[in-house]
Amino acid sequence: MKSEVLRLIRNAKDGIMPVDICRELNISRAALNQVLRQLEAEGYDIDEVEGKGLMMYSYPEIISSAEIMSRMETKWCGKQVYYRKETGSTNEDAIELAEEGKEHGTVVVTELQTSGRGRLGRSWESPKGECIAMSLILRPNVSPDKASMITLVMALAVADVCAKLTDMDVKIKWPNDVVVNKKKVCGILTQMSSKPGKIDHVVVGVGINVNVNNFPPEIADTATSLLIETGNRHGRADIIVAILDYFEYYYDIFESTEDVSCLVSLYDGYLANKDAEVRVLDPKGEYTGTAQGINDFGELIVQKEDGSFTRVSSGEVSVRGLYGYV
Ligand code: ADP
């Protein structure tokens, strides 16, 4: 209800009468007043102007569920948002919510994630102060072997949003990292729960370094943030809303074709090290080759030094540039 009140006031650029909000949402004036008091306490500057009604003059830089839900214009993505002030891992929370039956498109966000995970059991740091840590619950109508492509779909959405909101030269380090100036601004971790032949749910976690100024020493050389790269602070809610919007668009294409065939050229446009030498850290043996681009299934095509082509799938493998992390 709070998000609906917020949506009506936010969208009414010329003001909206309280009586109209009450009628539209079927709530009492007392209930509306209570919501308005809560919003004021959270930092929203909403005033009643004679002849115009309620108007919003400014809103706080917060990522509450009401703030995000009131801004979503999507069909299914981000319609339900759960906010946690602090949590171990939004992926763990989302998995729990998925097991309780929460619907496709449900999102968990947190202010502070204390034990985030990367791929292959690595840790994901969310330095205190304005990162995005969020996870999205999906119930895909595709077979379990297709789920890993969802990571690429999310990487594409994040890269698009970063490129649109800033003028940074954004790249994707296959499969799951969004990088700027050869440093990582975003990591993505996809986890699936399935029965033979059928996905129950997929959780896609996204960590983005937004307004971070300092990183812990272990990652200082390989991590960066939107603030560091652009010199500007960015609204986390703006980014979250835009990512969920772009993701919905790309995901629906993925689900209809059950592959990334329609997204290959967009993804390759962002691919770091395209047509350049990479080192493939395959547990069965490392090798170098030239990254050609992805195929319809999101695998990285690498031409080895002997001229042969190989398809790298994302499960066990990391790829590095020849001279560093990217
Ligand atoms: P990789 O990119 O090496 O294949 P992952 O995708 O699993 O690995 O990401 C985990 C790695 O990301 C960690 O080992 C760490 O080096 C790095 N990392 C952790 N937190 C951050 C962060 N906030 N920003 C950038 N990089 C990070």
Residues whose N, C-alpha, C, O or C-beta is under 5 A from the ligand:
A	BS01	ADP	G118 R119 L120 R122 S123 W124 E125 S126 D177 K184 G187 I219 T222 A223 S318
